[in-house]
Amino acid sequence: STSASIAVGHQHKHAGMLQAFSGIYRGGGIKGLWQGATASIPRISLGSTAQLVTYSLSIDLLERQGWFRTGGWENNMTGALVSGFVVAIVINPFDVVSTRLYNQPQKHRLYNGYIECVSKILKS
């Protein structure tokens, strides 16, 4: 199947990266190029926090339990798997908001900002 047949929501029609940048700049200037950037700040902050905390706690727990040798690759792999799982759960709602803000049309916007987007999602 083609990407057009499975696309959801507003789809931007760009032939390539340079055409996309120039079209976005023509339509919204510098502000248009940064559309949705504020939506990524909570996502990145919470995702990084969840990753660092769960990885560290997982490693500590595994080493205290003695399931694998201290400092072994098994601890690192298990810690990374646990951390990745937690990050995927924590970051998902923020990904939804970011995607909605990134993909809205330049004209006739669906959301005026992050808070309004979250509010409309919670109401639906």
Sequence and secondary structure as in RCSB ss.txt:
>XXXX:A:sequence
STSASIAVGHQHKHAGMLQAFSGIYRGGGIKGLWQGATASIPRISLGSTAQLVTYSLSIDLLERQGWFRTGGWEN
NMTGALVSGFVVAIVINPFDVVSTRLYNQPQKHRLYNGYIECVSKILKS
>XXXX:A:secstr
  HHHH  S     SSHHHHHHHHHHHHHHHHHTTTHHHHHHHHHHHHHHHHHHHHHHHHHHHHHTSS TT HHH
HHHHHHHHHHHHHHHHHHHHHHHHHHHTS SSS S SSHHHHHHHHHH 
